[in-house]
Amino acid sequence: MTRIVLFNLVWVFFSYLSSAQSQSQSQSQSQSSFNFYIYESMPYGSSMKRMSSNALNIDRLAFNAVSWDSMSQSKKELAWWSLFITQLVLVPIVHEEGHRSVLTSNGIAGISRQFFDKTGIATVTGLSDERLKLLRDRDIAEYIRLHSSGLESEYLIKTLSDEIVGFSEDKLINVVGAQSASTLGVIGYNLTSLFPGMFTPIEEGNVEENNDIVGHDIYGMVKNLYRPNDSFYRYTNYDHLTKVEKQYIKNGAYSSLLNLLSPSYLSFKTKNARLSFGGGFTYSPFGGAYRLSIWRLAKQKISVSVQLFTNRYINTPGLLVTWKDVQIAKKLNLTFNANVFSQPESLSFETKNKFVGYLGNLQISYKLDNWTKVPVSIFGGITNKSRGFVVGETFLGQKTYGNGGVSFQF
């Protein structure tokens, strides 16, 4: 279940203020590149990463289509508020697709109702209590991620936006809308969780299949982290939580403020490069996941992210390195990602044991710019992942898969 429409309008307002300030800024990039994933060798539907990435690029396309420099201030304001209609559409789509992707990765079908109804919520429905209880009893990590994956999808847009800004791959005004909406969306959901009076207590309807799958994302997630073996009920309200669980939610709300760290304003030039910084926090199937990133833009695009994963008892590290758009031939570019991490064994909230995991991704793009009026590339990649949690990767287990798509620039 997403948040009340009122909060979306507040986020839109702050995004507009941020963007208005960014209109006066200039960046060194000469072209904007848009990568659209068309194919994935996934057994069930599209992945969280595919949905969030494509939604972000649709949003950027809309902003790039506006001639900001030649417009009067009044027309700029009208264009901004018109374009934010797409934000109000894309936010619930991305959020609910995050929930749905976890279901489908477990071979479970759900009905994604991605637009706000008269009560101001969007939902995923179609499951009985028995089916949800079977998932919880079979794999508690997957069940907990079912709760947190909506916010994870929005957080993924924030991280993808940070990379675009950090590598100067688009004008800030074209990215800041999605970047601000996703950032404030994640923070807003966390902070409003501290004020239960803002929410009407959720009650189950008589027809189980018509009920939203998880109710309040954070309340249900935290309850199942601490009490995975309690008698099953679908919706967790604030008054169901213990004092310790309420404190955990408060800590998570404060941690979510790390998402304000952004290369949009944490950036400076050195003699030979441009350095940008950002960070963030999201929930994981076993607790929390923190990130601090640096992007170095010179002749090569290189980023390094230091990660920290937490459960109830231990903290474990991770390191993500990206080397992007390396030209290996006249029309061939290569992008490489290496992610090595340590996480709690069995992705458990309660364990003190840990394991080492990894993800490697290789993507090659081929430019077709002599064949079309607009520079176009096709790309394909392969990802090999061990067991473990990686933001945006739908499967928690070991997985090797390919993807492909089309990219164009203007």
VEXDREN-2710 file (C-alpha; in Angstrom, 1 decimal):
% VEXDREN-2710
k/r/px/py/pz
1/MET/0.0/0.0/0.0
2/THR/1.4/3.4/-0.9
3/ARG/0.9/6.7/0.8
4/ILE/-2.0/9.2/0.9
5/VAL/-2.3/11.4/-2.2
6/LEU/-1.7/14.5/0.0
7/PHE/1.9/13.4/0.6
8/ASN/2.5/12.9/-3.1
9/LEU/1.4/16.5/-3.7
10/VAL/3.8/17.7/-1.0
11/TRP/6.7/15.8/-2.6
12/VAL/5.8/17.2/-5.9
13/PHE/5.9/20.7/-4.5
14/PHE/9.4/20.2/-3.0
15/SER/10.6/18.6/-6.2
16/TYR/9.4/21.7/-8.1
17/LEU/11.3/24.0/-5.8
18/SER/14.4/21.9/-6.2
19/SER/14.0/22.0/-10.0
20/ALA/13.4/25.7/-10.2
21/GLN/16.7/26.3/-8.5
22/SER/18.5/23.8/-10.9
23/GLN/17.3/25.7/-14.0
24/SER/20.2/28.2/-13.6
25/GLN/22.8/25.4/-13.3
26/SER/24.7/24.2/-16.3
27/GLN/26.6/20.9/-16.7
28/SER/29.3/19.8/-19.1
29/GLN/27.4/16.9/-20.7
30/SER/26.7/17.3/-24.4
31/GLN/24.1/14.5/-24.9
32/SER/21.5/12.8/-22.9
33/SER/21.4/9.0/-23.2
34/PHE/18.3/6.9/-22.5
35/ASN/18.6/3.1/-22.0
36/PHE/15.4/1.1/-22.3
37/TYR/15.5/-2.6/-21.2
38/ILE/13.4/-4.6/-23.7
39/TYR/14.4/-8.2/-22.9
40/GLU/15.3/-10.1/-19.8
41/SER/15.8/-13.9/-19.5
42/MET/13.7/-14.0/-16.4
43/PRO/11.2/-16.8/-15.8
44/TYR/8.5/-14.5/-14.4
45/GLY/7.7/-11.1/-15.8
46/SER/9.9/-8.0/-15.6
47/SER/12.4/-7.3/-12.9
48/MET/12.4/-4.5/-10.4
49/LYS/15.4/-3.0/-12.0
50/ARG/13.9/-3.0/-15.5
51/MET/10.7/-1.3/-14.3
52/SER/12.5/1.4/-12.3
53/SER/15.0/2.1/-15.0
54/ASN/12.5/2.4/-17.8
55/ALA/10.2/4.5/-15.7
56/LEU/13.0/6.9/-14.9
57/ASN/13.9/7.2/-18.6
58/ILE/10.3/7.9/-19.6
59/ASP/10.3/10.7/-17.0
60/ARG/13.5/12.1/-18.3
61/LEU/12.3/12.0/-21.9
62/ALA/9.3/14.1/-20.9
63/PHE/11.5/16.7/-19.3
64/ASN/14.0/16.7/-22.2
65/ALA/11.2/17.4/-24.6
66/VAL/10.7/20.9/-23.1
67/SER/12.7/23.8/-24.4
68/TRP/13.5/25.2/-21.0
69/ASP/16.0/27.9/-22.1
70/SER/13.6/29.5/-24.5
71/MET/10.5/29.6/-22.3
72/SER/9.2/32.4/-20.1
73/GLN/9.1/31.7/-16.3
74/SER/5.3/31.4/-16.3
75/LYS/5.4/28.8/-19.1
76/LYS/8.2/26.9/-17.3
77/GLU/6.0/26.7/-14.2
78/LEU/3.0/25.5/-16.2
79/ALA/5.2/22.9/-18.0
80/TRP/6.6/21.7/-14.6
81/TRP/3.2/21.1/-13.0
82/SER/2.0/19.4/-16.2
83/LEU/4.9/17.1/-16.3
84/PHE/4.4/16.2/-12.6
85/ILE/1.2/14.5/-13.6
86/THR/3.6/11.8/-14.9
87/GLN/5.2/11.7/-11.5
88/LEU/1.9/10.9/-9.8
89/VAL/1.3/8.2/-12.3
90/LEU/4.8/6.7/-12.2
91/VAL/5.3/6.6/-8.4
92/PRO/2.5/4.1/-7.7
93/ILE/3.4/2.0/-10.7
94/VAL/7.0/1.7/-9.7
95/HIS/6.0/1.1/-6.0
96/GLU/3.5/-1.6/-6.7
97/GLU/5.6/-3.3/-9.4
98/GLY/8.3/-3.7/-6.7
99/HIS/5.8/-5.7/-4.6
100/ARG/4.6/-7.7/-7.7
101/SER/8.2/-8.6/-8.8
102/VAL/8.8/-10.3/-5.5
103/LEU/5.6/-12.3/-5.9
104/THR/6.3/-13.4/-9.4
105/SER/9.9/-14.3/-8.6
106/ASN/8.4/-16.8/-6.2
107/GLY/6.0/-18.1/-8.8
108/ILE/3.0/-16.3/-7.3
109/ALA/0.6/-14.3/-9.4
110/GLY/-0.8/-11.0/-8.1
111/ILE/-3.0/-8.2/-9.4
112/SER/-1.3/-4.9/-9.4
113/ARG/-3.8/-2.0/-9.0
114/GLN/-1.2/0.7/-9.7
115/PHE/-3.4/3.9/-9.6
116/PHE/-4.8/5.7/-6.6
117/ASP/-8.3/4.7/-5.6
118/LYS/-10.8/7.0/-3.8
119/THR/-9.0/6.3/-0.5
120/GLY/-5.7/7.5/-1.9
121/ILE/-3.9/4.2/-2.1
122/ALA/-2.6/1.8/-4.8
123/THR/-2.5/-1.9/-4.1
124/VAL/-1.4/-5.4/-5.1
125/THR/-4.2/-7.9/-4.6
126/GLY/-5.3/-11.4/-5.6
127/LEU/-3.9/-13.5/-2.7
128/SER/-5.5/-15.4/0.1
129/ASP/-4.2/-15.4/3.7
130/GLU/-3.3/-19.0/3.3
131/ARG/-1.1/-18.3/0.2
132/LEU/0.7/-15.5/2.0
133/LYS/1.2/-17.6/5.1
134/LEU/2.8/-20.4/3.0
135/LEU/5.3/-17.9/1.6
136/ARG/6.1/-16.6/5.1
137/ASP/6.6/-20.1/6.5
138/ARG/8.6/-21.3/3.5
139/ASP/11.0/-18.3/3.2
140/ILE/10.7/-15.5/5.8
141/ALA/13.4/-13.4/3.9
142/GLU/11.2/-13.3/0.8
143/TYR/8.1/-12.5/2.8
144/ILE/9.8/-9.6/4.6
145/ARG/11.1/-8.3/1.2
146/LEU/7.6/-8.5/-0.1
147/HIS/6.8/-5.7/2.4
148/SER/9.9/-3.5/1.7
149/SER/10.2/-4.0/-2.1
150/GLY/7.9/-1.1/-2.9
151/LEU/10.1/1.4/-1.1
152/GLU/13.2/-0.4/-2.6
153/SER/11.9/0.3/-6.1
154/GLU/11.6/4.0/-5.3
155/TYR/15.0/3.9/-3.7
156/LEU/16.4/2.3/-6.9
157/ILE/15.2/5.3/-8.9
158/LYS/17.0/7.5/-6.5
159/THR/20.3/5.6/-6.9
160/LEU/19.9/5.4/-10.7
161/SER/19.3/9.2/-10.8
162/ASP/22.3/9.8/-8.6
163/GLU/24.4/7.9/-11.1
164/ILE/23.1/10.0/-14.0
165/VAL/23.9/13.2/-12.1
166/GLY/27.2/12.0/-10.8
167/PHE/28.4/11.2/-14.4
168/SER/26.8/14.3/-15.9
169/GLU/24.7/12.2/-18.3
170/ASP/21.8/14.7/-18.4
171/LYS/21.0/18.2/-17.4
172/LEU/20.1/18.4/-13.8
173/ILE/16.7/20.0/-14.5
174/ASN/15.7/16.8/-16.5
175/VAL/16.6/14.4/-13.7
176/VAL/15.8/16.3/-10.5
177/GLY/12.1/15.7/-10.7
178/ALA/12.3/11.9/-10.5
179/GLN/15.3/12.2/-8.2
180/SER/13.5/14.4/-5.7
181/ALA/10.2/12.6/-5.9
182/SER/11.8/9.2/-5.2
183/THR/14.0/10.6/-2.4
184/LEU/11.2/12.4/-0.7
185/GLY/8.9/9.5/-1.3
186/VAL/11.1/7.1/0.6
187/ILE/11.8/9.6/3.4
188/GLY/8.2/10.6/3.6
189/TYR/6.9/7.1/4.0
190/ASN/9.5/6.5/6.7
191/LEU/8.9/9.7/8.6
192/THR/5.1/9.5/8.5
193/SER/5.4/6.0/10.0
194/LEU/6.2/7.7/13.2
195/PHE/2.8/9.4/13.3
196/PRO/0.2/6.7/13.3
197/GLY/-2.6/9.2/13.7
198/MET/-2.0/10.3/10.1
199/PHE/-3.2/6.8/9.0
200/THR/-6.6/5.2/9.3
201/PRO/-6.1/1.7/10.9
202/ILE/-6.2/-0.9/8.1
203/GLU/-8.9/-3.6/8.4
204/GLU/-9.2/-6.7/6.2
205/GLY/-12.3/-7.0/4.0
206/ASN/-14.4/-10.1/3.8
207/VAL/-13.0/-11.2/0.5
208/GLU/-9.3/-12.0/1.1
209/GLU/-8.3/-11.8/-2.5
210/ASN/-9.5/-8.2/-2.7
211/ASN/-7.2/-7.1/0.2
212/ASP/-3.9/-5.5/-0.4
213/ILE/-1.1/-8.0/0.1
214/VAL/0.8/-6.3/3.0
215/GLY/-1.0/-3.2/4.2
216/HIS/1.5/-0.7/5.8
217/ASP/4.8/-1.7/4.3
218/ILE/7.1/-0.8/7.3
219/TYR/4.8/-1.8/10.2
220/GLY/4.3/-5.3/8.6
221/MET/8.0/-5.7/7.8
222/VAL/9.3/-4.8/11.3
223/LYS/6.7/-7.0/13.0
224/ASN/7.8/-10.0/10.9
225/LEU/11.5/-9.3/11.5
226/TYR/11.0/-9.6/15.2
227/ARG/8.1/-12.1/15.3
228/PRO/8.3/-14.3/12.2
229/ASN/6.6/-17.2/14.0
230/ASP/3.6/-15.4/15.5
231/SER/0.1/-16.5/14.5
232/PHE/-0.5/-15.1/11.0
233/TYR/-2.5/-12.0/10.3
234/ARG/-2.1/-9.8/7.2
235/TYR/-2.2/-6.2/8.4
236/THR/0.0/-4.8/11.1
237/ASN/-1.1/-1.5/12.6
238/TYR/1.1/0.7/14.8
239/ASP/-0.7/-0.4/18.0
240/HIS/0.2/-4.0/17.2
241/LEU/3.9/-3.2/17.6
242/THR/6.1/-3.6/20.7
243/LYS/8.2/-0.9/22.2
244/VAL/11.4/-2.4/20.6
245/GLU/9.7/-2.6/17.2
246/LYS/8.6/1.0/17.4
247/GLN/12.1/2.1/18.2
248/TYR/13.4/0.2/15.2
249/ILE/11.0/2.1/13.0
250/LYS/12.2/5.4/14.5
251/ASN/15.8/4.4/13.8
252/GLY/14.9/3.5/10.2
253/ALA/13.1/6.9/9.8
254/TYR/16.2/8.7/10.9
255/SER/18.4/6.6/8.6
256/SER/16.2/7.4/5.6
257/LEU/17.4/11.0/5.9
258/LEU/20.7/9.7/4.4
259/ASN/18.9/9.7/1.1
260/LEU/19.2/13.5/1.1
261/LEU/22.9/13.0/0.3
262/SER/23.0/13.7/-3.5
263/PRO/25.5/14.5/-6.2
264/SER/23.1/17.3/-7.2
265/TYR/24.8/19.5/-4.7
266/LEU/27.7/17.4/-3.4
267/SER/30.0/17.9/-6.3
268/PHE/33.2/19.8/-7.1
269/LYS/35.9/19.9/-9.8
270/THR/39.5/19.1/-9.4
271/LYS/42.3/19.8/-11.9
272/ASN/41.7/16.6/-13.8
273/ALA/38.2/15.4/-12.8
274/ARG/34.8/16.1/-11.4
275/LEU/34.0/14.4/-8.1
276/SER/30.5/13.9/-6.8
277/PHE/29.1/12.2/-3.7
278/GLY/25.9/10.7/-2.6
279/GLY/24.4/8.2/-0.2
280/GLY/21.2/6.4/0.9
281/PHE/19.4/3.9/3.0
282/THR/16.8/1.3/2.3
283/TYR/15.4/-1.8/4.1
284/SER/16.6/-5.3/3.3
285/PRO/15.1/-8.7/4.0
286/PHE/17.2/-8.9/7.2
287/GLY/17.2/-5.3/8.3
288/GLY/19.0/-2.3/6.7
289/ALA/21.2/-1.5/3.8
290/TYR/23.4/1.7/3.7
291/ARG/25.4/3.2/0.9
292/LEU/28.0/6.0/0.4
293/SER/29.1/6.6/-3.2
294/ILE/31.6/8.7/-5.1
295/TRP/31.6/9.3/-8.8
296/ARG/34.7/10.3/-10.7
297/LEU/34.2/11.9/-14.1
298/ALA/37.2/12.4/-16.3
299/LYS/38.3/10.6/-19.4
300/GLN/36.7/7.5/-17.7
301/LYS/33.5/7.2/-15.7
302/ILE/34.3/5.3/-12.4
303/SER/32.2/5.1/-9.3
304/VAL/32.8/3.3/-5.9
305/SER/30.1/2.6/-3.3
306/VAL/30.9/1.5/0.2
307/GLN/28.0/-0.5/1.6
308/LEU/26.9/-1.5/5.1
309/PHE/24.3/-4.2/5.9
310/THR/22.8/-4.6/9.3
311/ASN/20.6/-7.1/11.1
312/ARG/19.7/-7.3/14.8
313/TYR/23.2/-8.2/16.0
314/ILE/25.9/-7.6/13.3
315/ASN/27.0/-5.2/10.7
316/THR/28.7/-6.4/7.5
317/PRO/30.4/-4.5/4.7
318/GLY/30.2/-4.4/0.9
319/LEU/31.9/-2.7/-2.0
320/LEU/30.5/-1.9/-5.4
321/VAL/32.7/-0.7/-8.3
322/THR/31.4/0.6/-11.6
323/TRP/33.4/1.3/-14.8
324/LYS/31.1/2.8/-17.3
325/ASP/31.1/3.4/-21.1
326/VAL/34.6/2.3/-21.8
327/GLN/35.3/2.5/-25.5
328/ILE/36.9/-0.7/-26.7
329/ALA/36.3/-0.1/-30.4
330/LYS/35.0/2.7/-32.6
331/LYS/31.3/1.7/-32.1
332/LEU/31.6/-0.6/-29.1
333/ASN/31.4/0.5/-25.4
334/LEU/31.7/-1.6/-22.3
335/THR/30.2/-1.2/-18.8
336/PHE/31.3/-3.4/-15.9
337/ASN/29.9/-3.7/-12.4
338/ALA/31.5/-5.7/-9.6
339/ASN/29.7/-6.0/-6.2
340/VAL/31.3/-8.0/-3.3
341/PHE/29.5/-8.1/0.0
342/SER/29.2/-9.9/3.3
343/GLN/25.6/-10.5/4.7
344/PRO/23.9/-12.3/7.5
345/GLU/23.7/-16.1/6.9
346/SER/20.3/-17.2/5.4
347/LEU/19.5/-13.4/5.2
348/SER/18.4/-13.7/8.8
349/PHE/17.6/-10.9/11.2
350/GLU/18.6/-12.9/14.2
351/THR/21.9/-14.6/13.2
352/LYS/25.4/-13.6/14.1
353/ASN/26.9/-15.7/11.3
354/LYS/27.6/-14.3/7.8
355/PHE/28.6/-15.3/4.3
356/VAL/30.3/-13.6/1.4
357/GLY/28.5/-13.0/-1.9
358/TYR/29.0/-11.2/-5.2
359/LEU/27.4/-9.8/-8.3
360/GLY/29.1/-9.3/-11.6
361/ASN/27.6/-7.5/-14.6
362/LEU/29.0/-7.0/-18.1
363/GLN/27.2/-4.9/-20.7
364/ILE/28.2/-4.2/-24.3
365/SER/26.6/-1.5/-26.5
366/TYR/27.0/-1.1/-30.3
367/LYS/26.3/2.3/-31.9
368/LEU/24.0/2.5/-34.9
369/ASP/24.4/6.2/-35.4
370/ASN/25.2/5.9/-39.1
371/TRP/21.9/4.1/-39.7
372/THR/19.5/6.5/-38.1
373/LYS/19.0/10.3/-37.8
374/VAL/19.1/10.1/-34.0
375/PRO/22.1/8.3/-32.5
376/VAL/20.9/4.9/-31.4
377/SER/22.7/1.9/-29.8
378/ILE/21.7/-1.6/-29.0
379/PHE/23.0/-3.2/-25.9
380/GLY/23.1/-6.6/-24.2
381/GLY/24.5/-7.8/-21.0
382/ILE/24.9/-10.7/-18.7
383/THR/24.6/-10.8/-14.9
384/ASN/25.9/-13.5/-12.6
385/LYS/24.8/-13.2/-8.9
386/SER/25.4/-15.4/-5.9
387/ARG/22.8/-15.7/-3.1
388/GLY/22.3/-12.5/-1.2
389/PHE/20.4/-9.2/-1.3
390/VAL/21.3/-6.6/-4.0
391/VAL/19.1/-3.6/-4.4
392/GLY/17.0/-3.9/-7.5
393/GLU/17.9/-7.6/-8.2
394/THR/14.6/-9.5/-8.0
395/PHE/16.0/-12.9/-6.9
396/LEU/17.6/-13.4/-3.5
397/GLY/19.1/-16.7/-4.6
398/GLN/21.9/-17.5/-7.1
399/LYS/21.0/-16.3/-10.6
400/THR/22.6/-15.9/-14.0
401/TYR/20.6/-14.0/-16.6
402/GLY/20.9/-11.8/-19.7
403/ASN/19.2/-8.7/-20.8
404/GLY/19.1/-6.4/-23.8
405/GLY/17.6/-3.2/-25.0
406/VAL/18.0/0.0/-27.0
407/SER/19.6/3.3/-26.2
408/PHE/19.3/6.6/-28.0
409/GLN/20.8/10.1/-27.5
410/PHE/19.9/13.6/-28.3
END
